Amino acid sequence: MQINGGPTKRWIGKVAILDIKTGAIPKTVGLQTGAYKIGWNEESLTILREEGQRASKRLYFKPFEDRYIIKECDDPQDEVDFLHLLAATHIRRKIK
């Protein structure tokens, strides 16, 4: 998603991963969007996205009846933590 506006000017012109939440916002939203960003930016996905459209922002959107919130997941550690959890899951399955 190309951002053409928003609550902050630093989002304009950036490519973002947007996670739409319809229920409660889980504490894992940063890890989730980190995983989505890793997947989107994989070189093998160049057929699905235009050249140069690598995501640099991770946002989540929560609609309400009369308003909405959009927040940025800006912890750079989220992507690294997701990869560590993925590796730990793989190791647990391997040693069972």
Buried (B, 14 or more C-beta within 10 A) or exposed (E): EEBEEBEEEEBEEBBBBBBEBEEEEEEBBBBBBBBBBBEBBEEEEEEEBEEEBBBBBBBBEBEEEEEEEBBBBEBEEBBEBBBEEEEEEEEEEEEE
